Amino acid sequence: MKNAQESLNLIKSLVEDNRKLALGSGMPSIIWGVFVIIALSLTYWGVHRPMRTGWYYLLVWVIASSLGFTISYLIERQREKFTVSTFSQQLLGVIWLAQGVAMMILAFVASLAGVLNLYAISPIMGTLLGSAYFINGHLNQYKWLKVVGVLWWISSIALFFLVKVDVYGGSNTLLYFAGLMFLLQVVPGLKLESQWRKENR
């Protein structure tokens, strides 16, 4: 019985260690959250100026996306030198990369092609983010991350119905989405970063 208990404890320890190692830092979420909020605010400002040229909006989002990607990449590359990379971390990285590429295609290609309502981009992004957070939470066994994913889905459903509403919707969806990015992207990122720092002291 003693050997069986020791074996069980060892398995639990290995599972917990893998769970800790699989946990990525929250810095990319924070960085992307901040730059997207800035870009959304500048887009809202441009709509109400109004900035008629599409180059303004394209420039805002290209700069925000480029800075977000570059800074996140540099920070994560630096941290990889001091941490162990696991299959779970690599899997999460691929999931977030795939979601990011999908968002870029929808945000830039679909909007430039004119096949997508510009204000509908926000809830579409929210739907994709919800999927990424839900998968992240499932892989790491963190229920709160799955809750964040569900909240993204619920919020996105509400935003879809507001896209065509003149008074409370329309361009205001940009501000709503900026608020959601803070609550459901930056704040979870801060929590993940705090947990990551504790596990990697």
ZALUM-441718 format. One record per residue: x, y, z of N, C-alpha, C, O in turn; residue in one letter; residue number from 1. Coordinates in Angstrom, 1 decimal. Example, Ala and Ser with C-alpha at 12.3 -4.5 7.8 and 13.67 -1.06 7.14 Angstrom:
{r {13.2 -5.7 7.8} {12.3 -4.5 7.8} {13.2 -3.3 7.8} {14.2 -3.3 8.5} a 1} {r {12.8 -2.2 7.1} {13.7 -1.1 7.1} {12.9 0.0 7.9} {13.4 1.1 8.0} s 2} 
This chain:
{r {0.8 -1.2 0.0} {0.0 0.0 0.0} {0.9 1.3 0.0} {0.5 2.3 -0.6} m 1} {r {2.0 1.2 0.7} {2.9 2.3 0.8} {3.4 2.7 -0.6} {3.5 3.8 -1.0} k 2} {r {3.9 1.6 -1.3} {4.4 1.8 -2.6} {3.4 2.4 -3.6} {3.7 3.2 -4.4} n 3} {r {2.2 1.9 -3.5} {1.1 2.4 -4.3} {0.8 3.8 -4.1} {0.6 4.6 -5.0} a 4} {r {0.8 4.2 -2.8} {0.6 5.6 -2.4} {1.7 6.5 -2.9} {1.5 7.6 -3.4} q 5} {r {3.0 6.0 -2.8} {4.1 6.8 -3.3} {4.0 7.0 -4.8} {4.4 8.0 -5.3} e 6} {r {3.6 5.9 -5.5} {3.5 6.0 -7.0} {2.4 7.0 -7.3} {2.6 7.8 -8.3} s 7} {r {1.3 7.0 -6.6} {0.2 7.9 -6.8} {0.7 9.3 -6.6} {0.3 10.2 -7.4} l 8} {r {1.4 9.6 -5.5} {1.9 10.9 -5.2} {2.9 11.4 -6.3} {2.9 12.5 -6.7} n 9} {r {3.7 10.4 -6.8} {4.6 10.8 -7.9} {3.9 11.2 -9.1} {4.3 12.2 -9.8} l 10} {r {2.9 10.4 -9.5} {2.1 10.8 -10.7} {1.4 12.1 -10.5} {1.4 13.0 -11.4} i 11} {r {0.8 12.4 -9.3} {0.2 13.7 -9.1} {1.2 14.8 -9.2} {1.0 15.9 -9.7} k 12} {r {2.4 14.6 -8.7} {3.5 15.6 -8.7} {3.9 15.9 -10.2} {4.1 17.0 -10.5} s 13} {r {4.0 14.8 -11.0} {4.4 15.0 -12.4} {3.3 15.7 -13.2} {3.6 16.6 -14.0} l 14} {r {2.1 15.4 -12.9} {1.0 16.1 -13.5} {1.0 17.6 -13.2} {0.8 18.5 -14.0} v 15} {r {1.2 17.9 -11.9} {1.2 19.3 -11.4} {2.4 20.0 -12.0} {2.2 21.2 -12.4} e 16} {r {3.5 19.4 -12.1} {4.7 20.0 -12.6} {4.5 20.3 -14.1} {4.9 21.4 -14.6} d 17} {r {3.9 19.4 -14.8} {3.6 19.7 -16.3} {2.6 20.8 -16.4} {2.7 21.6 -17.4} n 18} {r {1.6 20.8 -15.5} {0.6 21.9 -15.5} {1.3 23.3 -15.3} {0.9 24.2 -16.0} r 19} {r {2.3 23.3 -14.4} {3.0 24.6 -14.2} {3.8 25.0 -15.3} {3.8 26.1 -15.7} k 20} {r {4.5 24.0 -15.9} {5.4 24.3 -17.1} {4.6 24.7 -18.3} {5.0 25.5 -19.1} l 21} {r {3.4 24.1 -18.4} {2.5 24.4 -19.6} {2.0 25.8 -19.6} {1.6 26.4 -20.6} a 22} {r {2.0 26.4 -18.4} {1.4 27.7 -18.2} {2.3 28.7 -18.9} {3.5 28.9 -18.4} l 23} {r {1.8 29.4 -19.9} {2.6 30.5 -20.5} {2.5 31.8 -19.7} {1.6 31.9 -18.9} g 24} {r {3.4 32.7 -20.0} {3.3 34.0 -19.4} {2.1 34.8 -19.9} {1.6 34.5 -21.0} s 25} {r {1.7 35.8 -19.2} {0.6 36.6 -19.6} {1.0 37.8 -20.4} {0.2 38.6 -20.8} g 26} {r {2.4 38.0 -20.5} {2.8 39.2 -21.1} {2.3 39.5 -22.6} {1.9 40.6 -22.9} m 27} {r {2.3 38.4 -23.4} {1.7 38.7 -24.8} {0.2 39.2 -24.7} {-0.1 40.0 -25.5} p 28} {r {-0.5 38.6 -23.8} {-1.9 39.1 -23.7} {-2.0 40.5 -23.3} {-2.8 41.3 -23.8} s 29} {r {-1.1 40.9 -22.3} {-1.1 42.3 -21.9} {-0.7 43.2 -23.0} {-1.3 44.2 -23.3} i 30} {r {0.4 42.9 -23.7} {0.9 43.7 -24.8} {-0.1 43.9 -25.9} {-0.4 45.0 -26.3} i 31} {r {-0.6 42.7 -26.4} {-1.6 42.8 -27.4} {-2.9 43.6 -27.0} {-3.5 44.3 -27.8} w 32} {r {-3.3 43.3 -25.7} {-4.5 44.0 -25.2} {-4.3 45.5 -25.3} {-5.2 46.3 -25.7} g 33} {r {-3.1 46.0 -24.8} {-2.9 47.4 -24.8} {-2.8 48.0 -26.2} {-3.5 49.1 -26.4} v 34} {r {-2.1 47.4 -27.1} {-2.0 47.9 -28.4} {-3.4 47.9 -29.2} {-3.7 48.8 -30.0} f 35} {r {-4.2 46.9 -29.0} {-5.5 46.8 -29.6} {-6.4 47.9 -29.0} {-7.2 48.5 -29.8} v 36} {r {-6.3 48.1 -27.7} {-7.2 49.2 -27.1} {-6.8 50.5 -27.7} {-7.7 51.3 -28.0} i 37} {r {-5.5 50.8 -27.9} {-5.0 52.0 -28.5} {-5.5 52.2 -29.9} {-6.0 53.2 -30.3} i 38} {r {-5.4 51.1 -30.7} {-5.9 51.1 -32.1} {-7.4 51.3 -32.2} {-7.8 52.0 -33.1} a 39} {r {-8.1 50.7 -31.3} {-9.6 50.8 -31.3} {-10.0 52.3 -31.0} {-10.9 52.8 -31.6} l 40} {r {-9.3 52.9 -30.0} {-9.5 54.3 -29.6} {-9.2 55.2 -30.8} {-10.0 56.1 -31.1} s 41} {r {-8.1 55.0 -31.5} {-7.8 55.8 -32.6} {-8.7 55.6 -33.8} {-9.0 56.5 -34.5} l 42} {r {-9.2 54.4 -33.9} {-10.2 54.1 -35.0} {-11.5 54.8 -34.7} {-12.1 55.4 -35.6} t 43} {r {-11.9 54.8 -33.4} {-13.2 55.5 -33.0} {-13.0 57.0 -33.2} {-13.9 57.6 -33.7} y 44} {r {-11.9 57.5 -32.9} {-11.6 58.9 -33.1} {-11.6 59.3 -34.6} {-12.2 60.3 -34.9} w 45} {r {-11.1 58.4 -35.4} {-11.1 58.6 -36.8} {-12.5 58.6 -37.4} {-12.8 59.4 -38.3} g 46} {r {-13.3 57.7 -36.9} {-14.7 57.6 -37.4} {-15.5 58.9 -37.1} {-16.3 59.3 -38.0} v 47} {r {-15.2 59.5 -36.0} {-16.0 60.7 -35.6} {-15.3 62.0 -36.0} {-15.8 63.1 -35.7} h 48} {r {-14.1 61.9 -36.6} {-13.5 63.2 -37.1} {-14.3 63.8 -38.2} {-14.6 65.0 -38.1} r 49} {r {-14.7 63.2 -39.3} {-14.3 61.8 -39.6} {-13.1 61.7 -40.5} {-12.8 62.7 -41.3} p 50} {r {-12.4 60.7 -40.5} {-11.2 60.4 -41.4} {-11.7 59.6 -42.5} {-12.0 58.4 -42.4} m 51} {r {-11.9 60.2 -43.7} {-12.5 59.5 -44.8} {-11.5 58.5 -45.5} {-11.9 57.5 -46.1} r 52} {r {-10.2 58.8 -45.4} {-9.3 58.0 -46.1} {-9.1 56.6 -45.3} {-8.9 56.6 -44.1} t 53} {r {-9.1 55.6 -46.1} {-8.9 54.2 -45.5} {-7.5 54.0 -45.1} {-7.2 53.1 -44.3} g 54} {r {-6.5 54.8 -45.6} {-5.1 54.7 -45.3} {-4.9 54.9 -43.8} {-4.0 54.3 -43.2} w 55} {r {-5.6 55.8 -43.2} {-5.5 56.2 -41.8} {-5.7 54.9 -40.9} {-4.9 54.6 -40.1} y 56} {r {-6.8 54.3 -41.2} {-7.2 53.1 -40.4} {-6.2 51.9 -40.6} {-5.9 51.2 -39.7} y 57} {r {-5.8 51.8 -41.9} {-4.9 50.7 -42.2} {-3.6 50.9 -41.5} {-3.0 50.0 -41.0} l 58} {r {-3.1 52.2 -41.5} {-1.8 52.5 -40.9} {-1.9 52.3 -39.4} {-1.0 51.8 -38.8} l 59} {r {-3.0 52.7 -38.7} {-3.2 52.5 -37.3} {-3.1 51.0 -36.9} {-2.4 50.7 -36.0} v 60} {r {-3.8 50.2 -37.7} {-3.8 48.7 -37.3} {-2.5 48.0 -37.7} {-2.1 47.1 -37.0} w 61} {r {-1.9 48.4 -38.8} {-0.6 47.8 -39.2} {0.5 48.2 -38.2} {1.3 47.3 -37.8} v 62} {r {0.5 49.4 -37.7} {1.5 49.8 -36.7} {1.2 49.1 -35.4} {2.2 48.5 -34.8} i 63} {r {0.0 49.1 -34.9} {-0.4 48.4 -33.7} {0.0 46.9 -33.7} {0.5 46.3 -32.8} a 64} {r {-0.4 46.3 -34.8} {-0.1 44.8 -35.0} {1.4 44.5 -35.0} {1.9 43.6 -34.4} s 65} {r {2.1 45.4 -35.8} {3.5 45.2 -35.9} {4.2 45.3 -34.6} {5.1 44.5 -34.2} s 66} {r {3.9 46.4 -33.8} {4.5 46.6 -32.5} {4.1 45.5 -31.5} {4.9 45.0 -30.8} l 67} {r {2.8 45.1 -31.5} {2.4 44.0 -30.7} {3.1 42.7 -30.9} {3.6 42.0 -30.0} g 68} {r {3.3 42.3 -32.2} {4.0 41.1 -32.5} {5.5 41.2 -32.2} {6.0 40.3 -31.6} f 69} {r {6.1 42.3 -32.6} {7.5 42.5 -32.3} {7.9 42.4 -30.9} {8.8 41.7 -30.4} t 70} {r {7.2 43.2 -30.1} {7.5 43.3 -28.6} {7.2 42.0 -27.9} {8.0 41.5 -27.1} i 71} {r {6.1 41.4 -28.3} {5.8 40.1 -27.7} {6.8 39.0 -28.0} {7.2 38.2 -27.2} s 72} {r {7.2 39.0 -29.3} {8.2 38.0 -29.7} {9.5 38.2 -29.0} {10.1 37.2 -28.6} y 73} {r {10.0 39.4 -28.9} {11.3 39.7 -28.3} {11.3 39.3 -26.8} {12.2 38.7 -26.3} l 74} {r {10.2 39.6 -26.1} {10.1 39.3 -24.7} {10.0 37.8 -24.5} {10.7 37.2 -23.6} i 75} {r {9.2 37.1 -25.3} {9.1 35.6 -25.1} {10.4 34.9 -25.5} {10.7 33.9 -24.9} e 76} {r {11.1 35.4 -26.5} {12.4 34.8 -26.9} {13.4 35.0 -25.8} {14.2 34.1 -25.5} r 77} {r {13.4 36.1 -25.1} {14.3 36.4 -24.0} {14.0 35.4 -22.9} {14.9 34.9 -22.2} q 78} {r {12.7 35.2 -22.6} {12.3 34.3 -21.5} {12.6 32.9 -21.8} {12.8 32.1 -20.8} r 79} {r {12.6 32.5 -23.0} {12.8 31.1 -23.4} {14.2 30.6 -23.0} {14.5 29.4 -22.8} e 80} {r {15.1 31.6 -22.8} {16.5 31.2 -22.4} {16.6 30.7 -21.0} {17.5 30.0 -20.6} k 81} {r {15.6 31.1 -20.2} {15.6 30.8 -18.8} {14.5 29.9 -18.3} {14.4 29.6 -17.1} f 82} {r {13.7 29.4 -19.2} {12.6 28.5 -18.9} {12.6 27.2 -19.7} {13.3 27.2 -20.8} t 83} {r {12.0 26.2 -19.2} {11.9 24.9 -20.0} {10.7 25.0 -20.9} {9.6 25.3 -20.5} v 84} {r {10.9 24.6 -22.2} {9.8 24.6 -23.1} {9.2 23.2 -23.2} {10.0 22.2 -23.4} s 85} {r {7.9 23.1 -23.0} {7.3 21.8 -23.0} {6.4 21.7 -24.2} {6.1 22.6 -24.9} t 86} {r {5.9 20.4 -24.5} {5.0 20.2 -25.6} {3.7 21.0 -25.5} {3.2 21.5 -26.4} f 87} {r {3.3 21.1 -24.2} {2.0 21.8 -24.0} {2.2 23.3 -24.3} {1.3 23.9 -24.9} s 88} {r {3.3 23.8 -23.9} {3.6 25.3 -24.2} {3.7 25.5 -25.8} {3.1 26.4 -26.3} q 89} {r {4.3 24.5 -26.4} {4.4 24.6 -27.9} {3.1 24.5 -28.5} {2.7 25.2 -29.5} q 90} {r {2.2 23.6 -28.0} {0.9 23.5 -28.5} {0.0 24.7 -28.3} {-0.7 25.2 -29.2} l 91} {r {0.1 25.3 -27.1} {-0.6 26.6 -26.9} {-0.1 27.7 -27.8} {-0.9 28.5 -28.3} l 92} {r {1.2 27.7 -28.0} {1.8 28.7 -28.9} {1.2 28.6 -30.3} {0.9 29.6 -31.0} g 93} {r {1.1 27.4 -30.8} {0.6 27.1 -32.2} {-0.9 27.5 -32.2} {-1.4 28.1 -33.2} v 94} {r {-1.7 27.2 -31.1} {-3.1 27.6 -31.1} {-3.2 29.1 -31.2} {-4.1 29.6 -32.0} i 95} {r {-2.5 29.8 -30.4} {-2.6 31.3 -30.4} {-2.1 31.9 -31.7} {-2.6 32.9 -32.2} w 96} {r {-1.0 31.3 -32.3} {-0.5 31.7 -33.6} {-1.6 31.5 -34.7} {-1.9 32.5 -35.5} l 97} {r {-2.3 30.4 -34.7} {-3.3 30.1 -35.6} {-4.5 31.1 -35.5} {-5.0 31.6 -36.5} a 98} {r {-4.9 31.4 -34.2} {-5.9 32.3 -34.0} {-5.5 33.7 -34.4} {-6.3 34.5 -35.0} q 99} {r {-4.3 34.1 -34.2} {-3.8 35.4 -34.6} {-3.8 35.6 -36.1} {-4.2 36.6 -36.6} g 100} {r {-3.4 34.5 -36.8} {-3.4 34.6 -38.3} {-4.8 34.7 -38.8} {-5.1 35.5 -39.7} v 101} {r {-5.7 34.0 -38.2} {-7.1 34.1 -38.6} {-7.7 35.5 -38.4} {-8.4 36.0 -39.2} a 102} {r {-7.3 36.1 -37.2} {-7.8 37.4 -36.9} {-7.2 38.4 -37.9} {-7.9 39.4 -38.3} m 103} {r {-5.9 38.3 -38.3} {-5.3 39.2 -39.2} {-6.0 39.1 -40.6} {-6.3 40.1 -41.2} m 104} {r {-6.3 37.9 -41.0} {-7.0 37.7 -42.3} {-8.4 38.4 -42.3} {-8.7 39.0 -43.3} i 105} {r {-9.1 38.2 -41.2} {-10.4 38.8 -41.1} {-10.4 40.3 -41.0} {-11.1 41.0 -41.6} l 106} {r {-9.4 40.8 -40.2} {-9.3 42.2 -40.0} {-8.8 43.0 -41.2} {-9.4 44.0 -41.5} a 107} {r {-7.8 42.4 -41.9} {-7.2 43.2 -43.0} {-7.8 42.7 -44.4} {-8.3 43.6 -45.1} f 108} {r {-7.7 41.5 -44.7} {-8.1 41.0 -46.0} {-9.6 41.1 -46.2} {-10.1 41.7 -47.2} v 109} {r {-10.4 40.6 -45.3} {-11.9 40.7 -45.5} {-12.4 42.1 -45.5} {-13.3 42.4 -46.3} a 110} {r {-11.8 43.0 -44.6} {-12.3 44.4 -44.6} {-11.9 45.1 -45.9} {-12.7 45.9 -46.4} s 111} {r {-10.6 44.9 -46.3} {-10.2 45.5 -47.6} {-10.9 45.0 -48.8} {-11.2 45.8 -49.7} l 112} {r {-11.4 43.8 -48.8} {-12.1 43.2 -49.9} {-13.6 43.7 -49.8} {-14.3 43.6 -50.8} a 113} {r {-14.0 44.3 -48.7} {-15.3 44.9 -48.6} {-16.4 43.9 -48.4} {-17.6 44.1 -48.7} g 114} {r {-16.1 42.7 -47.9} {-17.1 41.6 -47.8} {-17.5 41.5 -46.3} {-18.3 40.6 -46.0} v 115} {r {-17.0 42.4 -45.5} {-17.3 42.3 -44.0} {-17.6 43.7 -43.5} {-16.9 44.6 -43.7} l 116} {r {-18.7 43.8 -42.7} {-19.0 45.0 -42.0} {-17.9 45.3 -41.0} {-17.5 44.5 -40.2} n 117} {r {-17.4 46.5 -41.1} {-16.2 46.9 -40.3} {-16.4 46.7 -38.8} {-15.5 46.3 -38.1} l 118} {r {-17.6 47.1 -38.4} {-18.0 47.0 -37.0} {-18.2 45.6 -36.5} {-18.2 45.3 -35.3} y 119} {r {-18.4 44.7 -37.5} {-18.6 43.2 -37.1} {-17.3 42.5 -36.8} {-17.3 41.4 -36.3} a 120} {r {-16.2 43.2 -37.2} {-14.9 42.6 -36.9} {-14.7 42.4 -35.5} {-14.1 41.3 -35.1} i 121} {r {-15.1 43.3 -34.6} {-14.9 43.2 -33.2} {-15.5 41.9 -32.6} {-14.8 41.2 -31.9} s 122} {r {-16.8 41.7 -32.8} {-17.4 40.4 -32.2} {-16.8 39.2 -32.8} {-16.7 38.1 -32.2} p 123} {r {-16.3 39.2 -34.1} {-15.7 38.1 -34.7} {-14.3 37.8 -34.0} {-14.0 36.7 -33.7} i 124} {r {-13.6 38.9 -33.7} {-12.3 38.7 -33.0} {-12.6 38.2 -31.6} {-11.9 37.3 -31.1} m 125} {r {-13.7 38.7 -30.9} {-14.0 38.2 -29.6} {-14.4 36.7 -29.6} {-14.0 36.0 -28.6} g 126} {r {-15.0 36.3 -30.7} {-15.4 34.8 -30.8} {-14.1 34.0 -30.9} {-14.0 32.9 -30.2} t 127} {r {-13.2 34.4 -31.7} {-11.9 33.7 -31.8} {-11.1 33.7 -30.5} {-10.5 32.7 -30.1} l 128} {r {-11.1 34.9 -29.8} {-10.4 34.9 -28.6} {-11.0 34.0 -27.5} {-10.3 33.4 -26.7} l 129} {r {-12.3 33.9 -27.5} {-13.0 33.1 -26.6} {-12.6 31.6 -26.8} {-12.4 30.9 -25.8} g 130} {r {-12.5 31.2 -28.1} {-12.0 29.8 -28.4} {-10.6 29.6 -27.9} {-10.4 28.5 -27.3} s 131} {r {-9.7 30.5 -28.1} {-8.3 30.4 -27.6} {-8.2 30.3 -26.1} {-7.5 29.4 -25.6} a 132} {r {-9.0 31.1 -25.4} {-8.9 31.1 -23.9} {-9.5 29.8 -23.4} {-9.1 29.2 -22.4} y 133} {r {-10.6 29.3 -24.0} {-11.3 28.1 -23.6} {-10.3 26.9 -23.7} {-10.2 26.1 -22.8} f 134} {r {-9.7 26.8 -24.9} {-8.7 25.8 -25.1} {-7.5 25.8 -24.1} {-7.1 24.8 -23.6} i 135} {r {-7.0 27.1 -23.9} {-5.9 27.3 -23.0} {-6.3 26.8 -21.6} {-5.5 26.1 -20.9} n 136} {r {-7.5 27.2 -21.2} {-8.0 26.8 -19.8} {-8.1 25.3 -19.7} {-7.9 24.7 -18.7} g 137} {r {-8.6 24.6 -20.8} {-8.8 23.2 -20.8} {-7.4 22.5 -20.7} {-7.3 21.5 -19.9} h 138} {r {-6.5 22.9 -21.5} {-5.2 22.3 -21.5} {-4.4 22.4 -20.2} {-3.8 21.5 -19.7} l 139} {r {-4.6 23.6 -19.5} {-3.9 23.9 -18.3} {-4.7 23.5 -17.1} {-4.3 23.6 -15.9} n 140} {r {-6.0 23.1 -17.3} {-6.9 22.7 -16.2} {-7.2 23.9 -15.3} {-7.3 23.8 -14.1} q 141} {r {-7.3 25.1 -15.9} {-7.6 26.3 -15.2} {-9.1 26.7 -15.6} {-9.3 27.2 -16.7} y 142} {r {-10.0 26.5 -14.6} {-11.4 26.8 -14.9} {-11.6 28.3 -15.2} {-12.5 28.6 -16.0} k 143} {r {-10.9 29.1 -14.5} {-11.1 30.6 -14.7} {-10.8 31.0 -16.1} {-11.4 31.9 -16.6} w 144} {r {-9.8 30.4 -16.8} {-9.5 30.7 -18.2} {-10.7 30.3 -19.1} {-11.0 30.9 -20.1} l 145} {r {-11.3 29.1 -18.8} {-12.4 28.7 -19.6} {-13.6 29.6 -19.4} {-14.4 29.9 -20.3} k 146} {r {-13.7 30.2 -18.2} {-14.8 31.2 -17.9} {-14.6 32.4 -18.7} {-15.5 33.0 -19.3} v 147} {r {-13.3 32.8 -18.8} {-12.9 34.0 -19.7} {-13.4 33.7 -21.1} {-13.9 34.6 -21.8} v 148} {r {-13.1 32.5 -21.6} {-13.5 32.1 -22.9} {-15.0 32.2 -23.1} {-15.5 32.8 -24.2} g 149} {r {-15.8 31.7 -22.2} {-17.2 31.8 -22.3} {-17.7 33.2 -22.2} {-18.6 33.6 -23.0} v 150} {r {-17.1 34.0 -21.4} {-17.5 35.5 -21.3} {-17.2 36.2 -22.7} {-18.0 37.0 -23.1} l 151} {r {-16.1 35.8 -23.3} {-15.8 36.4 -24.7} {-17.0 36.0 -25.6} {-17.4 36.8 -26.4} w 152} {r {-17.4 34.7 -25.6} {-18.4 34.3 -26.5} {-19.8 35.0 -26.2} {-20.4 35.5 -27.2} w 153} {r {-20.1 35.1 -25.0} {-21.4 35.8 -24.6} {-21.3 37.3 -25.0} {-22.3 37.8 -25.6} i 154} {r {-20.2 37.9 -24.7} {-20.0 39.4 -25.1} {-20.1 39.5 -26.6} {-20.6 40.5 -27.1} s 155} {r {-19.5 38.6 -27.3} {-19.5 38.7 -28.8} {-20.9 38.6 -29.4} {-21.2 39.3 -30.3} s 156} {r {-21.7 37.7 -28.8} {-23.1 37.6 -29.3} {-23.8 38.9 -29.1} {-24.5 39.3 -30.0} i 157} {r {-23.6 39.5 -27.9} {-24.2 40.8 -27.7} {-23.7 41.9 -28.7} {-24.5 42.7 -29.2} a 158} {r {-22.4 41.9 -29.0} {-21.9 42.9 -29.9} {-22.4 42.7 -31.3} {-22.6 43.7 -32.0} l 159} {r {-22.6 41.4 -31.7} {-23.2 41.2 -33.1} {-24.5 41.8 -33.2} {-24.8 42.4 -34.3} f 160} {r {-25.4 41.8 -32.2} {-26.7 42.4 -32.3} {-26.6 44.0 -32.2} {-27.6 44.6 -32.6} f 161} {r {-25.5 44.5 -31.7} {-25.4 46.0 -31.6} {-24.8 46.6 -32.8} {-24.8 47.8 -33.0} l 162} {r {-24.2 45.8 -33.7} {-23.5 46.3 -34.9} {-24.4 47.2 -35.7} {-24.0 48.3 -36.2} v 163} {r {-25.7 46.8 -35.9} {-26.6 47.6 -36.8} {-27.4 48.6 -36.0} {-28.3 49.2 -36.6} k 164} {r {-27.3 48.7 -34.7} {-28.1 49.6 -33.9} {-27.4 51.0 -34.0} {-26.3 51.1 -33.7} v 165} {r {-28.2 52.0 -34.4} {-27.7 53.3 -34.6} {-27.3 54.0 -33.3} {-26.2 54.6 -33.2} d 166} {r {-28.1 54.0 -32.3} {-27.9 54.8 -31.1} {-26.8 54.2 -30.2} {-25.8 54.9 -29.9} v 167} {r {-27.0 53.0 -29.8} {-26.0 52.3 -28.9} {-25.0 51.5 -29.5} {-24.0 51.0 -28.9} y 168} {r {-25.2 51.2 -30.8} {-24.3 50.3 -31.5} {-23.4 51.0 -32.5} {-22.9 52.1 -32.2} g 169} {r {-23.3 50.4 -33.7} {-22.4 51.1 -34.7} {-21.0 51.3 -34.2} {-20.4 50.3 -33.8} g 170} {r {-20.5 52.5 -34.4} {-19.1 52.8 -34.0} {-18.9 52.6 -32.5} {-17.7 52.4 -32.1} s 171} {r {-19.9 52.6 -31.7} {-19.8 52.4 -30.2} {-19.3 51.0 -29.9} {-18.8 50.8 -28.8} n 172} {r {-19.5 50.1 -30.8} {-19.0 48.7 -30.6} {-17.5 48.7 -30.5} {-16.9 47.8 -29.8} t 173} {r {-16.8 49.7 -31.1} {-15.4 49.8 -30.9} {-15.0 50.1 -29.5} {-14.0 49.5 -29.0} l 174} {r {-15.8 51.0 -28.8} {-15.5 51.3 -27.4} {-15.8 50.1 -26.5} {-15.1 49.8 -25.6} l 175} {r {-17.0 49.5 -26.8} {-17.3 48.3 -26.0} {-16.3 47.2 -26.1} {-15.9 46.6 -25.1} y 176} {r {-15.8 47.0 -27.3} {-14.7 46.0 -27.5} {-13.4 46.4 -26.8} {-12.7 45.5 -26.3} f 177} {r {-13.1 47.7 -26.8} {-11.9 48.2 -26.1} {-12.1 47.8 -24.6} {-11.1 47.4 -24.0} a 178} {r {-13.3 48.0 -24.1} {-13.5 47.7 -22.7} {-13.4 46.2 -22.4} {-12.8 45.8 -21.4} g 179} {r {-13.9 45.4 -23.3} {-13.8 44.0 -23.2} {-12.3 43.5 -23.3} {-11.9 42.6 -22.6} l 180} {r {-11.5 44.2 -24.1} {-10.1 43.9 -24.3} {-9.4 44.1 -22.9} {-8.5 43.4 -22.6} m 181} {r {-9.8 45.1 -22.2} {-9.2 45.4 -20.9} {-9.6 44.3 -19.9} {-8.8 43.7 -19.2} f 182} {r {-10.9 44.1 -19.8} {-11.4 43.2 -18.8} {-11.1 41.7 -19.1} {-10.8 40.9 -18.2} l 183} {r {-11.2 41.3 -20.4} {-11.0 39.9 -20.7} {-9.7 39.5 -21.4} {-9.5 38.4 -21.9} l 184} {r {-8.8 40.5 -21.6} {-7.5 40.3 -22.2} {-6.4 40.7 -21.3} {-5.5 40.0 -20.9} q 185} {r {-6.4 42.0 -21.0} {-5.3 42.6 -20.1} {-5.4 42.0 -18.7} {-4.4 41.6 -18.2} v 186} {r {-6.6 42.0 -18.1} {-6.7 41.6 -16.7} {-6.3 40.1 -16.6} {-5.5 39.7 -15.7} v 187} {r {-6.9 39.2 -17.5} {-6.4 37.8 -17.4} {-4.9 37.7 -17.7} {-4.2 36.8 -17.1} p 188} {r {-4.4 38.5 -18.6} {-2.9 38.5 -18.8} {-2.1 38.9 -17.6} {-1.1 38.3 -17.3} g 189} {r {-2.6 39.8 -16.8} {-1.9 40.2 -15.6} {-2.0 39.0 -14.6} {-1.0 38.8 -13.9} l 190} {r {-3.1 38.3 -14.5} {-3.2 37.2 -13.6} {-2.3 36.0 -14.1} {-1.6 35.4 -13.2} k 191} {r {-2.2 35.8 -15.4} {-1.3 34.8 -15.9} {0.1 35.1 -15.7} {1.0 34.3 -15.3} l 192} {r {0.4 36.4 -15.9} {1.8 36.8 -15.7} {2.2 36.7 -14.2} {3.3 36.3 -13.9} e 193} {r {1.3 37.0 -13.3} {1.6 36.8 -11.9} {1.9 35.4 -11.5} {2.8 35.1 -10.8} s 194} {r {1.0 34.5 -12.1} {1.2 33.0 -11.8} {2.5 32.5 -12.4} {3.2 31.7 -11.8} q 195} {r {2.8 33.0 -13.6} {4.0 32.6 -14.3} {5.3 33.0 -13.5} {6.2 32.2 -13.4} w 196} {r {5.2 34.2 -13.0} {6.4 34.7 -12.2} {6.6 33.9 -11.0} {7.7 33.6 -10.6} r 197} {r {5.5 33.5 -10.3} {5.6 32.7 -9.1} {6.2 31.3 -9.4} {7.0 30.8 -8.6} k 198} {r {5.8 30.7 -10.6} {6.3 29.4 -10.9} {7.7 29.4 -11.5} {8.3 28.4 -11.5} e 199} {r {8.2 30.6 -11.9} {9.5 30.7 -12.5} {10.5 31.5 -11.7} {11.4 32.1 -12.3} n 200} {r {10.3 31.6 -10.4} {11.2 32.4 -9.6} {12.6 31.7 -9.5} {13.5 32.1 -8.9} r 201} 
